[in-house]
């Protein structure tokens, strides 16, 4: 069943591209792929990364984009945007492998040397996991309506998941075993028990992954509520935000509680440009995190004390154990600081006699820092936070309140996702797609404003007022900005605009 589900997702993605517009089809394939495909299971592949819930949706979308919209892909000049940082990571992977061609021995445990050919697999994994989803978002999302529809897909995906979440709050992890015959890991049920109850998992790999998925979906509903947009003209978003707040609380993830308390009221009460400034400040802290850790500027003991008071000794002790392992890995990586130790867990700390691993780590950042050194950490996290700085720089040229509201929501999702990679390791490709969507929308909206000023110098003309508002004049700037696709007709209904997969600025082939 696991192999059938993974392989079947490719033709299902093709069907989505036939019946839906490309940005909606891509969002649906990436989001529902993480939500529906088997977790921590894969089909081994030679040379290429294994086929799993992350790679299969991305590959399916890439095949359909190249078959149906190759001109759009080439016009975007792949590798010139944020993807350039991923290409730099591929070059860094070559240096890492060249400098780690020596085996590492710890008692009876011998870690194999890296090979130059490992660079091919490393590069393909980076391109599929990071570069392609970002490129899809940058190409496909060029108008506010398209960005809103992507958020609608995320909001509806959470709505579909909601009944299963409510069931597992009472029964514990259940559905993955029912559907695929196995749990994601042997410890799934044990880790789902928290605060005297169960933490739902459904078909995802961990309760934390589901918790942040609920948070991002709730943020999408909050954006729809701010824009007064009702999916299918049936579902009122404001009551959904209130109800989902209780679901976030029931998911029993302390970090997600803090994110929700910080961001969801901010989406309603703070101006979008101020939100973008706050997100940029957090992004700078994330980039400086290894430096702050190395000079002891992160109050680890203080955070552990607060955690013990709020959620108990067990969580605080686990936090201290993880930070201790991070310090040990940082000390080991100091031997090969710039390009790391390579793959095969060579960066971990092992017992010199038994060869058993002594490291207990969860943070994605320390995995990357240990494997690729400072170079990989800077390149990868600069890529992940690229949309935050890109949108912030262009916010002053965007006059549409709706565009700024949507961009603030997208940027917060990107910022929280990247910040969460410090203690955790959720790397779902749909979040990278959302980052690319933020860049695509910001680029189009900033160009639209400049074009409007150049073509409509007289502010008193009624037509000028229409052209200055991209929401009221959907196609005003299409000729001046060939990269921006014309906006679809404005409608509060998702179904009204999702059936046409042909981009508006590309002509159909004559039959």
C-alpha positions in Angstrom: 0.0 0.0 0.0 2.9 2.4 0.8 4.5 1.9 -2.6 1.1 2.1 -4.4 0.3 5.4 -2.7 3.7 7.0 -3.5 3.6 6.0 -7.2 -0.1 6.9 -7.6 0.6 10.4 -6.5 2.4 11.2 -9.8 -0.7 10.6 -12.0 -2.9 12.3 -9.4 -0.7 15.4 -9.6 -1.1 15.3 -13.4 -4.8 15.2 -13.0 -4.7 18.2 -10.7 -2.9 20.1 -13.4 -5.5 19.2 -15.9 -8.5 20.3 -13.9 -7.1 23.2 -11.8 -5.1 26.3 -12.4 -1.3 25.6 -12.1 -0.7 27.5 -8.9 -3.6 25.7 -7.2 -2.6 22.3 -8.5 0.9 22.8 -7.3 -0.2 24.0 -3.8 -2.7 21.1 -3.6 -0.1 18.4 -4.6 2.5 19.7 -2.2 0.2 20.3 0.8 -1.9 17.2 0.5 1.2 15.1 -0.4 2.6 15.9 3.1 -0.8 15.4 4.6 -1.8 12.1 2.9 1.2 10.1 1.8 2.9 7.7 4.2 5.4 9.2 6.6 9.0 8.1 7.0 8.6 5.5 4.3 10.2 5.7 0.8 11.0 3.8 -2.4 14.8 3.5 -2.8 16.2 4.9 -6.0 19.7 4.7 -7.6 21.6 8.0 -7.7 18.4 10.0 -7.1 16.9 10.7 -3.7 14.4 8.2 -2.5 10.8 8.6 -3.5 8.9 9.8 -0.4 6.1 12.2 0.7 8.4 15.1 0.0 10.1 14.2 -3.3 7.1 12.6 -5.2 4.8 15.7 -5.2 7.7 17.9 -6.2 8.8 15.7 -9.0 5.1 15.4 -10.2 4.8 19.2 -10.3 8.1 19.6 -12.1 7.1 17.1 -14.8 3.8 18.8 -15.4 5.3 22.3 -15.4 7.9 21.2 -18.0 5.2 19.5 -20.1 2.6 22.2 -20.0 4.3 25.5 -19.3 8.0 25.2 -20.3 8.1 28.9 -21.5 7.0 30.1 -18.1 9.7 28.1 -16.5 12.5 29.3 -18.8 11.3 32.9 -18.7 11.8 32.9 -14.9 15.5 32.2 -15.4 15.8 29.4 -12.9 18.8 29.8 -10.7 18.9 33.6 -10.7 16.6 34.2 -7.7 16.8 32.6 -4.3 17.6 29.3 -6.0 21.2 30.6 -6.6 21.8 30.0 -2.9 20.9 26.3 -3.4 23.3 26.1 -6.3 26.0 27.5 -4.0 25.1 24.7 -1.5 25.7 22.2 -4.3 29.1 23.6 -4.9 29.8 23.5 -1.1 28.7 19.9 -1.0 31.5 19.0 -3.5 34.1 20.7 -1.2 32.6 18.9 1.8 32.9 15.5 0.1 36.5 16.3 -1.1 37.6 17.2 2.4 36.0 14.1 4.1 37.4 11.2 2.1 38.8 9.7 5.3 37.0 7.1 7.4 36.1 7.8 11.0 36.5 5.1 13.6 34.9 4.9 17.0 35.6 1.5 18.6 33.9 -1.1 16.4 31.9 1.6 14.6 33.6 2.7 11.4 32.0 5.5 9.5 32.7 5.3 5.7 34.5 8.1 3.9 32.6 10.5 1.6 33.0 10.1 -2.2 32.9 12.6 -5.0 29.9 10.8 -6.4 28.0 11.6 -3.2 27.9 15.1 -4.5 25.4 14.1 -7.2 22.9 12.7 -4.7 23.4 15.6 -2.3 22.8 18.1 -5.1 19.7 16.4 -6.4 18.3 16.2 -2.9 18.9 19.9 -2.4 17.4 20.9 -5.7 14.3 18.8 -5.3 13.7 19.6 -1.6 14.4 23.3 -1.8 15.0 24.9 -5.2 12.1 23.5 -7.2 9.3 24.3 -4.7 10.6 27.8 -4.4 10.9 28.2 -8.1 7.3 27.0 -8.6 6.0 29.6 -6.2 8.1 32.4 -7.8 6.7 31.5 -11.2 3.1 30.7 -10.5 2.0 33.3 -8.0 2.0 36.8 -9.5 -1.3 38.3 -8.3 -3.1 38.8 -5.0 -5.9 36.5 -6.1 -3.5 33.7 -6.9 -1.8 34.1 -3.5 -5.2 34.1 -1.8 -6.1 30.9 -3.6 -2.9 29.2 -2.3 -3.8 30.2 1.2 -7.3 28.8 0.6 -5.8 25.5 -0.4 -3.9 25.4 2.9 -7.0 26.5 4.8 -9.2 23.8 3.2 -6.5 21.1 3.8 -6.7 21.9 7.5 -10.5 21.7 7.3 -10.2 18.2 5.7 -7.8 17.1 8.4 -9.9 18.5 11.3 -12.2 15.5 11.9 -9.3 13.1 12.0 -7.5 15.4 14.5 -10.5 15.4 16.8 -10.7 11.6 16.7 -7.1 11.2 17.5 -7.3 13.5 20.4 -9.4 10.8 22.0 -7.8 7.6 20.6 -4.2 8.5 20.1 -2.3 7.8 16.8 -4.7 5.6 14.8 -5.1 6.5 11.1 -1.5 5.9 9.8 -1.8 2.3 11.0 -5.3 1.9 9.6 -4.3 3.3 6.2 -0.7 2.1 5.7 -0.5 -0.8 8.2 2.3 0.7 10.3 3.1 3.8 12.5 5.6 6.3 11.3 8.1 5.1 13.9 8.2 2.7 16.9 8.0 5.6 19.3 5.0 7.3 17.7 2.5 6.3 20.3 4.8 7.0 23.2 5.7 10.5 21.9 2.0 11.2 21.3 1.2 11.0 25.1 1.6 14.4 26.6 0.0 16.5 29.5 -2.2 13.6 30.4 -3.7 13.1 27.0 -2.9 12.4 23.3 -1.2 14.6 20.7 -2.7 13.8 17.3 -0.5 12.7 14.4 -3.0 11.5 11.7 -0.9 10.7 8.6 2.1 13.0 9.4 5.5 11.9 10.8 5.1 13.5 14.3 2.7 15.4 16.5 4.9 18.5 16.2 4.6 18.4 12.4 0.8 18.3 12.7 0.8 21.1 15.3 2.6 23.5 13.0 0.4 22.5 10.1 -2.6 23.4 12.2 -1.0 26.7 13.1 -0.2 27.6 9.4 -3.7 26.6 8.4 -5.1 28.9 11.1 -3.0 31.7 9.9 -4.4 31.2 6.4 -7.9 31.4 7.8 -6.9 34.6 9.7 -5.7 36.2 6.5 -9.0 35.2 4.8 -10.9 36.8 7.7 -8.9 40.0 7.4 -9.7 40.1 3.6 -13.3 39.2 4.3 -13.1 36.3 1.9 -15.3 33.2 2.2 -14.1 30.0 0.5 -16.9 28.7 -1.7 -19.1 31.5 -0.3 -20.0 29.1 2.5 -17.4 29.1 5.2 -17.1 32.2 7.4 -13.4 32.6 8.3 -13.6 34.5 11.6 -15.5 31.7 13.5 -13.0 29.2 12.0 -10.1 31.2 13.5 -11.7 31.1 16.9 -12.5 27.4 16.7 -9.0 26.5 15.4 -7.4 28.3 18.3 -8.8 25.6 20.6 -7.5 22.9 18.3 -4.0 24.5 18.5 -4.2 24.3 22.3 -5.4 20.7 22.1 -2.4 19.7 20.0 -0.2 20.1 23.1 2.9 21.6 21.5 4.3 24.4 23.7 6.3 26.1 21.0 3.3 26.2 18.7 1.3 27.8 21.5 3.9 30.6 21.8 3.9 31.1 18.0 0.1 31.3 17.9 0.0 33.8 20.8 2.5 35.9 19.1 1.4 35.9 15.5 -2.4 35.4 15.2 -3.4 38.5 17.1 -0.6 40.4 15.2 -2.2 39.5 11.9 -5.4 41.3 13.0 -4.1 44.2 15.0 -0.7 45.3 13.5 -0.1 47.1 10.2 1.4 44.8 7.6 4.6 46.9 7.2 5.3 46.7 10.9 4.7 43.0 10.7 7.3 42.7 8.0 9.8 44.7 10.0 9.3 42.4 13.0 9.7 39.3 10.8 12.9 40.7 9.4 14.3 41.2 12.9 13.5 37.6 13.9 15.1 36.5 10.7 18.4 38.3 11.6 18.4 36.6 15.0 18.0 33.1 13.3 20.9 33.8 10.9 23.1 34.8 13.9 22.0 31.9 16.0 25.3 29.8 15.7 27.3 32.9 16.6 25.1 33.7 19.5 25.4 30.1 20.8 29.1 30.0 20.4 29.6 33.2 22.6 27.0 32.1 25.2 24.5 34.9 24.4 21.5 32.5 24.4 20.3 32.2 28.0 19.9 28.4 27.9 19.6 28.0 31.7 17.1 30.8 31.9 14.9 29.3 29.1 15.1 25.9 30.8 14.0 27.4 34.1 11.0 29.1 32.5 10.1 25.8 30.7 10.3 23.9 33.9 7.9 26.4 35.6 5.4 26.4 32.7 5.4 22.8 31.4 7.3 20.7 33.9 10.7 19.2 34.6 10.5 16.6 31.8 10.4 19.2 29.0 13.1 21.3 30.6 15.4 18.4 31.1 14.9 17.3 27.5 15.7 20.8 26.3 18.9 20.9 28.3 20.0 17.5 27.0 19.5 18.6 23.4 21.4 21.9 23.9 24.2 19.9 25.5 24.4 17.7 22.4 24.4 20.7 20.2 27.3 22.2 22.1 29.2 18.9 21.6 28.5 18.8 17.9 29.6 22.5 17.6 32.8 21.6 19.3 33.4 18.7 17.0 32.5 20.7 13.9 35.1 23.3 14.9 37.7 20.8 13.5 36.2 21.3 10.1 34.3 24.5 10.6 33.6 25.9 7.2 32.5 22.7 5.2 31.6 20.2 8.0 32.0 16.5 8.2 29.7 15.3 5.4 26.9 12.8 5.6 26.5 9.4 7.2 26.2 11.1 10.6 30.0 11.7 10.7 29.4 14.9 12.7 27.8 13.2 15.7 29.6 12.3 18.9 30.3 8.6 19.6 31.6 6.6 22.5 35.2 5.8 21.8 35.0 2.3 23.1 31.5 1.0 22.1 31.0 3.2 19.1 27.5 4.0 20.2 26.2 7.5 19.4 26.0 9.9 22.3 24.3 12.8 20.6 20.6 13.5 21.0 19.5 16.2 18.6 16.3 17.5 17.0 17.2 20.9 15.6 17.5 20.9 11.8 20.1 23.7 12.0 22.7 21.6 13.8 22.3 18.7 11.4 23.1 21.1 8.5 25.9 22.8 10.4 27.5 19.5 11.3 27.2 18.0 7.8 28.1 21.1 5.8 29.7 23.5 8.2 29.2 27.2 8.4 29.0 27.5 4.6 26.0 25.3 4.4 24.2 26.8 7.4 24.6 30.3 6.0 23.6 29.4 2.5 20.6 27.3 3.5 19.1 29.6 6.1 19.8 32.6 3.9 17.7 30.8 1.3 14.9 30.0 3.7 14.8 33.6 4.9 15.3 35.2 1.5 11.6 35.8 1.1 11.5 37.8 4.3 14.1 40.2 3.3 13.0 40.3 -0.3 9.4 41.3 0.6 10.5 43.7 3.3 12.7 45.6 0.8 9.9 46.0 -1.7 7.1 46.7 0.8 7.5 50.4 0.4 6.7 50.2 -3.3 3.5 48.3 -2.8 0.3 50.3 -2.2 -2.4 47.6 -2.3 -3.6 46.9 1.3 -4.8 43.4 0.2 -1.3 42.6 -1.2 0.4 43.7 2.0 -2.0 41.7 4.1 -1.4 38.6 2.1 2.4 39.1 2.0 2.5 39.6 5.8 0.8 36.3 6.2 3.1 34.5 3.8 6.2 36.0 5.4 5.1 35.1 8.9 4.7 31.4 7.8 8.2 31.5 6.3 9.7 33.1 9.4 8.0 30.8 11.9 8.9 27.8 9.8 12.6 28.8 9.7 12.7 29.8 13.4 11.2 26.4 14.3 14.1 24.7 12.5 16.3 25.7 15.5 14.6 23.3 18.0 12.8 21.0 15.4 13.2 19.7 11.9 10.0 20.1 9.9 11.1 20.6 6.2 7.9 20.3 4.3 8.2 21.5 0.6 4.9 23.3 0.6 6.4 25.8 3.0 9.2 26.5 0.6 6.6 27.0 -2.1 4.9 29.6 0.0 8.2 31.4 0.3 8.6 31.5 -3.5 5.0 32.7 -3.7 5.8 35.6 -1.4 8.7 36.6 -3.7 6.6 36.3 -6.9 3.8 38.4 -5.5 6.1 41.1 -4.1 8.0 41.3 -7.4 4.8 41.6 -9.5 3.1 44.1 -7.1 6.2 46.4 -6.9 6.6 46.4 -10.7 2.9 47.1 -11.1 3.1 50.2 -9.0 6.0 51.6 -11.0 4.4 50.9 -14.3 1.2 52.5 -13.1 3.0 55.7 -12.3 4.8 55.8 -15.6 1.7 55.2 -17.8 -0.7 57.3 -15.8 1.0 60.5 -14.8 -2.3 62.5 -14.3 -3.7 61.6 -10.9 -7.1 63.2 -11.6 -8.0 60.9 -14.5 -10.5 58.2 -13.5 -8.6 55.7 -15.6 -5.5 56.5 -13.6 -7.2 55.7 -10.4 -8.3 52.4 -11.7 -4.8 51.5 -12.9 -3.2 52.4 -9.6 -5.4 49.7 -7.9 -4.4 46.3 -9.1 -7.4 44.8 -7.4 -9.9 46.9 -9.4 -8.0 46.7 -12.7 -6.8 43.1 -13.0 -5.0 43.3 -16.3 -3.8 46.9 -16.3 -0.1 46.1 -16.1 0.1 42.8 -18.0 1.6 44.4 -21.1 4.1 46.5 -19.2 5.1 43.6 -16.9 5.3 40.4 -19.0 6.3 38.3 -16.0 3.0 39.1 -14.2 0.0 37.1 -15.2 -3.3 38.8 -15.4 -5.4 38.4 -12.3 -8.5 36.3 -12.5 -11.8 37.9 -11.9 -12.3 38.8 -8.2 -14.5 36.4 -6.4 -14.8 35.3 -2.8 -15.4 31.8 -4.1 -12.5 29.4 -4.5 -14.4 27.2 -7.0 -15.1 30.2 -9.3 -11.5 30.4 -10.5 -9.8 27.1 -10.0 -11.1 25.1 -13.0 -9.0 26.8 -15.7 -5.5 25.5 -15.8 -4.4 27.7 -18.7 -2.4 30.8 -17.6 -4.2 34.0 -18.7 -1.2 35.4 -20.5 -0.5 32.3 -22.6 -2.6 31.7 -25.7 -4.3 28.3 -26.1 -3.2 26.1 -29.0 -5.6 25.9 -31.8 -7.2 22.5 -32.3 
